[in-house]
Amino acid sequence: MIPILLLFVVHFFGDFVFQSSKMATGKSKSIKWLSIHVGVYGLVSLISLIILGSFYHNFLFGFYWWITNVILHFVVDFFTSKITSRFWEQKNMRFFFVMIGFDQLLHAICLISTFFIFQDLINLSKYIQEMFFVY
């Protein structure tokens, strides 16, 4: 439970605290600014790799989780930032904030689902090794 909570704290810092105004407004209009935002997010979220690798004594698990979520962050923001910016330009604040919330919901689903998927894959890998390679 603690690692998952820490992943959300790191996500908050990577997605909000270290995102400049230029990144926030530019990522919907330019792959360059989206890439810069995701690059900064990726650098900040390296902390997550360290947390998962240390907590589970498996840095490969941490790496797979990290790289997958950086890629998913790019994909989610590619679509949601375009929709969000349209609501902002229309001064439709209600749907602007609904879309911000939806963006964060998608990120949360990605963070949690990949955590459990990779955790299961690591456990399956260990089981297969024990089954076929008796020590």
JOHU-V944330 format. One record per backbone hydrogen bond with DSSP energy under -0.5 kcal/mol. NH is the residue of the N-H (numbers start at 0). CO is the residue of the C=O. E is the energy in kcal/mol with one decimal. If there is no record, write none. Layout:
{{NH,CO,E} {NH,CO,E}}
This chain:
{{4,0,-2.0} {5,1,-2.4} {6,2,-2.1} {7,3,-1.6} {8,4,-1.8} {9,5,-2.6} {10,6,-2.4} {11,7,-2.4} {12,8,-2.0} {13,9,-2.7} {14,10,-3.0} {15,11,-2.2} {16,11,-1.3} {17,12,-2.6} {18,15,-1.2} {19,17,-0.6} {23,19,-2.4} {24,20,-2.4} {25,21,-2.5} {26,22,-2.2} {28,25,-1.4} {29,25,-1.9} {33,29,-2.1} {34,30,-3.0} {35,31,-2.2} {36,32,-2.4} {37,33,-2.7} {38,34,-2.5} {39,35,-2.6} {40,36,-2.7} {41,37,-2.8} {42,38,-2.3} {43,39,-2.7} {44,40,-2.8} {45,42,-1.1} {46,43,-1.6} {47,44,-1.1} {48,44,-1.0} {49,45,-1.9} {50,46,-2.6} {51,47,-3.0} {52,48,-2.8} {53,49,-2.4} {54,50,-2.8} {55,51,-2.5} {56,52,-0.5} {57,52,-1.3} {61,57,-1.6} {62,58,-2.5} {63,59,-2.8} {64,60,-2.4} {65,61,-2.5} {66,62,-2.9} {67,63,-2.0} {68,64,-2.1} {69,65,-2.0} {70,66,-2.0} {71,67,-2.6} {72,68,-2.1} {73,69,-1.8} {74,70,-2.1} {75,71,-2.9} {76,72,-2.6} {77,73,-2.2} {78,74,-1.4} {79,75,-2.8} {80,76,-1.9} {81,77,-0.6} {82,78,-1.6} {83,79,-2.9} {84,80,-2.4} {85,81,-1.4} {86,82,-1.9} {87,83,-2.1} {88,84,-2.7} {89,85,-1.8} {90,87,-1.4} {91,86,-2.7} {92,90,-1.3} {95,91,-2.0} {96,92,-2.4} {97,93,-1.9} {98,94,-2.3} {99,95,-1.9} {100,96,-2.4} {101,97,-2.4} {102,98,-2.7} {103,99,-2.1} {104,100,-2.2} {105,101,-2.6} {106,102,-2.1} {107,103,-2.5} {108,104,-2.5} {109,105,-2.3} {110,106,-2.8} {111,107,-2.5} {112,108,-2.6} {113,109,-2.1} {114,110,-1.2} {115,111,-2.1} {116,112,-2.6} {117,113,-2.6} {118,114,-1.9} {119,115,-2.4} {120,116,-2.3} {121,117,-2.4} {122,118,-2.2} {123,119,-2.7} {124,120,-2.5} {125,121,-2.3} {126,122,-2.3} {127,123,-2.6} {128,124,-2.3} {129,125,-2.4} {130,126,-2.1} {131,127,-2.3} {132,128,-2.5}}
